[in-house]
Amino acid sequence: MTTYRTLEADGRELFYREAGDPSAPTLLLLAGFPSSSAQYEPLMTSLADRFHLLAPDYPGFGRSPALDGETTFDRLADAVEIFVDAKGLERFSLYMFDFGAPVGFRLATRHPARVEALVIQNGNAYEAGLGPNMQGLKPYWADRAANEGAIRSLLTLDVTRSQYVDGVPDPATVNPDLWELDQRYLELPGRDRVMLDLLFDYQSNVALYPAWHEYLRAHQPPTLLAWGRHDAYFPPAGAEAYRDDLPDAELHLLDTGHFATATHSREIAELIRAFPPFDPEH
């Protein structure tokens, strides 16, 4: 059974979902733009018999109120670190999707000994993985004021829907409640500023790529890559690039788009169960 709670992190209440036995291996599920922990509900249901699952809403996402001042990836990682400590997690694995990758890699590089394994689903850490839909952010990074109007289009219902259905062979298989819920949260007062801050700050992640590669090379965390192959934000080249630093990483390209859990939650759950570090029979 999944439970729904809050705890205080960085002076704000952080909403989170929790499922499974706390004595089981912990998998921390980090959501992407512009979603929330709700995206992981089916995956948590599928894995609760094997794992202790925790999925927080970052500050300014889902049911968690925004921080005061500017929102950055450093501050999101700070909040998740406070959450991890408050939950008493000494060791855990990370499931990182989209914005969850830069949050998770900050956490992993701060505390490499605490990270048991990585599950990376369309979460980028390589220049080669910045697809055509990400290239449009570069003018914004160069001149925020001049380009903010254009970037606001990324906060519209049409774009939120496209993140779910683009690249999916049959868009009718995607539940429209998913993007409508995301859009409802996006349209809360002040949420546009949170997202515009983070889309601008995404360049800080690119600057940190070399440090993340060094972490991967030095620590060789067991890594499962489950990737929607038709993702125009983070194409398969980004998944394949991980093998430059993690030659033993297990890679699966799925016949879907960016939000792979929207169509392939069951398949991803099966891959996680069978991944040797998580399989008690190995």
C-alpha positions as CSV (number, residue, x, y, z in Angstrom):
1,M,0.0,0.0,0.0
2,T,1.2,3.5,-0.9
3,T,1.1,6.2,1.8
4,Y,1.1,10.0,1.3
5,R,2.9,12.1,3.8
6,T,4.9,15.3,4.3
7,L,8.0,16.3,6.2
8,E,10.0,19.5,6.5
9,A,12.9,20.2,4.2
10,D,14.7,23.5,3.8
11,G,12.0,25.3,5.7
12,R,9.2,23.9,3.6
13,E,6.9,20.9,3.7
14,L,7.9,18.3,1.2
15,F,5.2,15.9,0.0
16,Y,6.2,12.3,-0.7
17,R,4.8,8.9,-1.5
18,E,6.1,5.8,0.2
19,A,5.5,2.1,-0.4
20,G,7.0,-1.2,0.6
21,D,8.8,-2.5,3.7
22,P,11.2,0.0,5.1
23,S,13.6,-2.9,5.9
24,A,13.8,-3.8,2.1
25,P,16.3,-2.2,-0.2
26,T,15.4,1.5,-0.8
27,L,14.8,2.9,-4.2
28,L,14.5,6.7,-4.3
29,L,12.4,7.8,-7.3
30,L,13.3,11.3,-8.6
31,A,10.7,12.8,-11.0
32,G,11.1,15.0,-14.0
33,F,9.8,18.2,-15.6
34,P,7.0,19.2,-15.2
35,S,5.8,16.2,-13.3
36,S,5.6,15.0,-9.7
37,S,5.8,11.8,-7.7
38,A,2.4,10.9,-9.2
39,Q,4.3,9.7,-12.3
40,Y,5.7,6.8,-10.3
41,E,2.4,5.5,-8.8
42,P,2.1,2.4,-11.1
43,L,5.8,1.6,-10.7
44,M,5.6,1.8,-7.0
45,T,2.6,-0.6,-7.0
46,S,4.5,-3.0,-9.1
47,L,7.7,-3.0,-7.0
48,A,6.4,-2.6,-3.4
49,D,6.7,-6.3,-2.7
50,R,10.5,-6.2,-3.3
51,F,11.6,-2.6,-2.4
52,H,11.1,0.2,0.0
53,L,10.1,3.0,-2.4
54,L,10.2,6.8,-1.8
55,A,9.1,9.4,-4.3
56,P,9.3,13.1,-3.1
57,D,7.8,16.1,-4.8
58,Y,10.6,18.7,-5.1
59,P,9.9,22.1,-3.7
60,G,7.7,23.8,-6.3
61,F,6.5,20.6,-7.9
62,G,3.3,18.6,-7.3
63,R,2.1,19.1,-3.8
64,S,5.2,20.6,-2.3
65,P,5.2,24.4,-2.0
66,A,8.0,26.4,-3.7
67,L,11.1,27.8,-2.0
68,D,11.5,31.5,-1.3
69,G,13.7,33.2,-3.9
70,E,15.3,31.5,-6.9
71,T,14.9,27.8,-7.5
72,T,18.0,26.0,-8.6
73,F,19.1,22.4,-9.1
74,D,21.5,22.8,-6.1
75,R,18.5,23.8,-3.9
76,L,16.4,20.9,-5.2
77,A,19.3,18.5,-4.3
78,D,19.6,20.2,-0.9
79,A,15.9,19.5,-0.2
80,V,16.2,15.9,-1.3
81,E,19.3,15.4,0.8
82,I,17.4,16.8,3.9
83,F,14.6,14.4,3.0
84,V,16.9,11.4,2.7
85,D,18.5,12.2,6.1
86,A,15.1,12.8,7.7
87,K,14.0,9.4,6.6
88,G,17.2,7.8,8.1
89,L,18.5,6.4,4.8
90,E,22.0,5.2,5.1
91,R,22.1,3.3,1.8
92,F,19.8,3.6,-1.2
93,S,19.5,3.3,-5.0
94,L,18.4,6.1,-7.3
95,Y,15.8,6.0,-10.1
96,M,16.6,9.2,-12.1
97,F,14.4,10.6,-14.9
98,D,14.8,13.9,-16.7
99,F,15.3,16.6,-14.0
100,G,15.8,13.7,-11.5
101,A,19.2,13.0,-13.1
102,P,20.8,16.3,-12.2
103,V,19.2,16.2,-8.7
104,G,20.4,12.5,-8.3
105,F,23.9,13.1,-9.5
106,R,24.4,16.0,-7.1
107,L,23.3,13.6,-4.3
108,A,25.5,10.8,-5.5
109,T,28.6,13.0,-5.9
110,R,28.1,14.3,-2.4
111,H,27.6,10.9,-0.8
112,P,28.9,8.2,-3.2
113,A,29.2,5.6,-0.5
114,R,25.5,5.8,0.2
115,V,24.4,5.0,-3.4
116,E,24.0,1.3,-4.1
117,A,22.9,1.4,-7.7
118,L,21.5,3.6,-10.4
119,V,18.4,3.2,-12.6
120,I,18.5,5.9,-15.2
121,Q,15.5,6.4,-17.5
122,N,15.8,9.2,-20.0
123,G,18.0,11.2,-17.6
124,N,20.9,12.8,-19.3
125,A,24.5,13.5,-18.2
126,Y,26.3,13.9,-21.6
127,E,26.5,16.6,-24.3
128,A,25.7,13.9,-26.8
129,G,22.4,13.3,-25.1
130,L,21.1,16.9,-25.5
131,G,18.5,16.4,-28.2
132,P,16.8,18.9,-30.5
133,N,14.2,19.8,-27.9
134,M,16.9,20.8,-25.5
135,Q,18.9,22.8,-28.0
136,G,16.2,25.5,-27.9
137,L,17.2,26.4,-24.3
138,K,20.6,27.6,-25.3
139,P,19.5,31.1,-26.4
140,Y,17.7,31.4,-23.1
141,W,20.9,30.5,-21.2
142,A,22.8,33.2,-23.2
143,D,20.2,36.0,-22.6
144,R,17.4,35.2,-20.2
145,A,15.5,38.4,-20.4
146,A,15.4,38.5,-24.2
147,N,14.2,34.9,-24.5
148,E,12.0,34.2,-21.5
149,G,8.8,34.9,-23.6
150,A,9.7,32.1,-26.0
151,I,10.6,29.7,-23.2
152,R,7.2,30.3,-21.5
153,S,5.7,28.2,-24.3
154,L,7.2,25.2,-22.7
155,L,4.7,25.6,-19.8
156,T,1.6,25.3,-22.0
157,L,-0.8,22.3,-22.1
158,D,0.2,21.5,-25.7
159,V,3.8,21.1,-24.7
160,T,3.1,19.2,-21.5
161,R,0.9,16.8,-23.6
162,S,3.6,16.5,-26.3
163,Q,6.1,15.3,-23.7
164,Y,3.9,12.3,-23.0
165,V,2.7,11.4,-26.5
166,D,5.5,12.4,-28.9
167,G,7.5,9.3,-29.9
168,V,4.8,6.9,-28.6
169,P,3.7,4.5,-31.4
170,D,0.1,4.7,-30.3
171,P,-0.7,7.9,-28.4
172,A,-4.1,6.5,-27.4
173,T,-2.2,4.2,-25.0
174,V,-1.2,7.2,-22.8
175,N,-3.6,8.2,-20.1
176,P,-4.5,11.9,-20.5
177,D,-4.9,12.3,-16.8
178,L,-1.1,12.3,-16.6
179,W,-0.4,15.5,-18.5
180,E,-3.6,17.2,-17.2
181,L,-2.5,16.7,-13.6
182,D,1.0,18.0,-14.5
183,Q,-0.6,21.1,-16.1
184,R,-2.8,21.7,-13.1
185,Y,0.3,21.9,-10.9
186,L,2.1,24.0,-13.5
187,E,-0.7,26.6,-13.4
188,L,-0.6,27.1,-9.6
189,P,0.4,30.6,-8.6
190,G,4.2,31.1,-8.8
191,R,5.0,27.7,-10.5
192,D,5.9,29.4,-13.8
193,R,8.7,31.2,-12.0
194,V,10.0,27.9,-10.5
195,M,10.1,26.3,-13.9
196,L,11.6,29.2,-15.7
197,D,14.3,29.4,-13.0
198,L,15.1,25.7,-13.5
199,L,15.1,25.8,-17.3
200,F,17.6,28.6,-17.0
201,D,19.7,26.8,-14.4
202,Y,19.8,23.7,-16.5
203,Q,23.0,25.0,-17.9
204,S,24.6,24.4,-14.5
205,N,24.0,20.7,-15.1
206,V,25.9,20.7,-18.4
207,A,28.8,22.4,-16.6
208,L,28.8,19.6,-14.1
209,Y,28.9,16.7,-16.6
210,P,32.7,16.2,-16.3
211,A,32.4,15.8,-12.5
212,W,29.6,13.3,-12.9
213,H,31.6,11.3,-15.4
214,E,34.5,11.2,-12.9
215,Y,32.1,10.0,-10.2
216,L,30.9,7.2,-12.5
217,R,34.4,6.2,-13.6
218,A,35.7,6.2,-10.0
219,H,32.8,4.4,-8.3
220,Q,31.3,2.3,-11.1
221,P,27.9,2.1,-9.5
222,P,25.8,-0.8,-10.9
223,T,23.6,0.9,-13.5
224,L,20.5,0.0,-15.4
225,L,19.5,2.2,-18.3
226,A,15.9,1.9,-19.4
227,W,15.4,4.5,-22.1
228,G,12.6,5.6,-24.4
229,R,14.3,5.4,-27.8
230,H,12.1,8.1,-29.5
231,D,12.8,10.9,-27.0
232,A,13.5,14.2,-28.7
233,Y,14.7,15.7,-25.4
234,F,17.3,13.1,-24.5
235,P,17.8,10.7,-27.4
236,P,19.5,7.3,-27.2
237,A,22.9,8.8,-27.8
238,G,22.7,10.0,-24.2
239,A,22.0,6.5,-23.0
240,E,24.8,4.9,-25.0
241,A,27.3,7.6,-23.8
242,Y,27.0,6.2,-20.2
243,R,28.9,3.2,-21.4
244,D,32.0,5.3,-22.0
245,D,32.2,5.6,-18.2
246,L,30.2,2.5,-17.2
247,P,31.2,-0.3,-19.6
248,D,29.2,-2.8,-17.6
249,A,26.0,-0.8,-17.6
250,E,22.9,-2.7,-18.7
251,L,21.0,-0.8,-21.5
252,H,17.5,-1.3,-22.8
253,L,16.0,0.9,-25.4
254,L,12.2,0.9,-25.2
255,D,9.7,1.6,-28.1
256,T,8.3,4.8,-26.5
257,G,9.1,8.5,-25.9
258,H,10.3,10.7,-23.1
259,F,7.9,9.6,-20.3
260,A,8.6,5.9,-20.7
261,T,6.8,5.0,-17.5
262,A,3.5,6.3,-19.0
263,T,3.6,3.4,-21.5
264,H,6.2,0.9,-20.2
265,S,5.9,0.9,-16.4
266,R,5.4,-2.8,-16.3
267,E,8.4,-3.5,-18.5
268,I,10.6,-1.2,-16.5
269,A,9.5,-2.9,-13.3
270,E,10.4,-6.2,-14.7
271,L,13.9,-4.9,-15.8
272,I,14.4,-3.6,-12.3
273,R,13.4,-6.9,-10.7
274,A,15.8,-8.8,-13.0
275,F,18.7,-6.4,-12.6
276,P,21.4,-8.5,-10.8
277,P,22.1,-6.1,-8.0
278,F,18.4,-6.2,-7.1
279,D,17.8,-9.9,-7.8
280,P,18.2,-12.0,-4.7
281,E,18.8,-15.1,-6.8
282,H,22.1,-13.6,-8.1
